[in-house]
Amino acid sequence: MKTAGLHHVALGARDVERVASFYREVLGLTELARHRTDTGALRSVWLALGAGAVLMIEATEAPARPRREGVDAGPFLLAFHVAREERPAWEARLKAAGAPIEGRTAATSYARDPEGNRVAVSCYALPPEAGLREADPPEANP
């Protein structure tokens, strides 16, 4: 038995609107729904990730976690698949939105969303069973 795939990723945010706007306007995710509390305050914004998966930006009052570099325990990165030839344009778009590239590998560029969560654009060619289009032949990757 196996799962049918990724259903959703939930990301806590102290400023739901600002974080949702970043993923909507900078990374081009489509807004699916908004949810409000009983008092009318914005509780969450749901954005389409593709293949039926959803990014849920959920309100939190928790204090910011310490900024982590590199690989951390638990979820530490949201990486979005892009075509290799579009990667420089994505880097420019992130920088223009106030999210400068803070690191690069041969296939991936890393930045931060408005609350410091690590995000990336990557053209790494995943195996066909991943269900993504091939951006480059596998031998082009490091």
Secondary structure as GFF3:
##gff-version 3
##sequence-region A 1 142
A	DSSP	beta_strand	8	13	.	.	.	ID=ss1
A	DSSP	alpha_helix	16	21	.	.	.	ID=ss2
A	DSSP	pi_helix	22	26	.	.	.	ID=ss3
A	DSSP	beta_strand	30	36	.	.	.	ID=ss4
A	DSSP	beta_strand	42	50	.	.	.	ID=ss5
A	DSSP	beta_strand	53	59	.	.	.	ID=ss6
A	DSSP	beta_strand	78	81	.	.	.	ID=ss7
A	DSSP	three_ten_helix	84	86	.	.	.	ID=ss8
A	DSSP	alpha_helix	87	96	.	.	.	ID=ss9
A	DSSP	beta_strand	103	104	.	.	.	ID=ss10
A	DSSP	beta_strand	108	112	.	.	.	ID=ss11
A	DSSP	beta_strand	118	122	.	.	.	ID=ss12
A	DSSP	three_ten_helix	128	130	.	.	.	ID=ss13
A	DSSP	three_ten_helix	138	140	.	.	.	ID=ss14
###
